[in-house]
Amino acid sequence: MFDTILDNLNSIQNEMVAMFKQQYEWGWFGDKATANATLRGYVRSNALTAAGYKEITGEDYVEEANS
């Protein structure tokens, strides 16, 4: 049962990364600095993983000192 739940959560995360990546590439989040700040906020709120951030932006997620 827990394996199924974990698989479902992983599937949802993969779908979110794909959706965010598409929106990022289309410029829907604004310029690069604004887009990256938005995605860092998603990581801080656990809506996106650090690995997902890297997949979308091509950059490592580094938590800002003032966040």
C-alpha positions as CSV (number, residue, x, y, z in Angstrom):
1,M,0.0,0.0,0.0
2,F,2.7,2.5,0.9
3,D,4.6,1.6,-2.2
4,T,1.6,2.6,-4.2
5,I,1.3,5.9,-2.4
6,L,5.0,6.6,-2.9
7,D,4.7,5.8,-6.6
8,N,1.8,8.1,-6.9
9,L,3.6,10.9,-5.2
10,N,6.7,10.4,-7.4
11,S,4.4,10.4,-10.4
12,I,2.8,13.7,-9.4
13,Q,6.2,15.3,-8.7
14,N,7.4,14.2,-12.2
15,E,4.3,15.7,-13.8
16,M,4.8,18.9,-11.9
17,V,8.4,19.2,-13.0
18,A,7.4,18.6,-16.6
19,M,4.6,21.3,-16.3
20,F,6.9,23.8,-14.6
21,K,9.7,23.2,-17.1
22,Q,7.3,23.9,-20.0
23,Q,6.1,27.1,-18.3
24,Y,9.7,28.1,-17.6
25,E,10.7,27.6,-21.2
26,W,7.7,29.5,-22.5
27,G,8.6,32.5,-20.2
28,W,5.4,32.3,-18.2
29,F,7.3,32.9,-14.9
30,G,8.9,36.1,-16.3
31,D,12.6,36.8,-16.8
32,K,15.2,34.3,-15.7
33,A,15.8,36.0,-12.3
34,T,12.0,36.2,-11.5
35,A,11.4,32.7,-12.8
36,N,14.2,31.2,-10.7
37,A,13.0,33.1,-7.6
38,T,9.5,31.7,-8.1
39,L,10.8,28.2,-8.5
40,R,13.0,28.6,-5.4
41,G,9.9,29.5,-3.6
42,Y,8.2,26.3,-4.8
43,V,11.2,24.4,-3.4
44,R,10.9,26.1,0.0
45,S,7.2,25.3,0.1
46,N,7.9,21.6,-0.9
47,A,5.9,21.9,-4.1
48,L,9.1,21.2,-6.0
49,T,12.2,19.2,-5.1
50,A,15.7,20.6,-5.4
51,A,16.3,18.0,-8.1
52,G,13.3,19.2,-10.0
53,Y,14.6,22.8,-9.7
54,K,17.9,21.7,-11.3
55,E,16.0,19.8,-14.0
56,I,14.0,22.9,-14.9
57,T,16.7,25.6,-14.6
58,G,19.9,23.6,-15.2
59,E,21.2,25.2,-12.0
60,D,21.8,23.7,-8.6
61,Y,19.3,24.8,-5.9
62,V,21.0,26.9,-3.3
63,E,19.0,28.2,-0.5
64,E,19.4,31.9,0.0
65,A,20.6,33.1,3.4
66,N,17.6,35.5,3.9
67,S,14.9,33.0,3.0
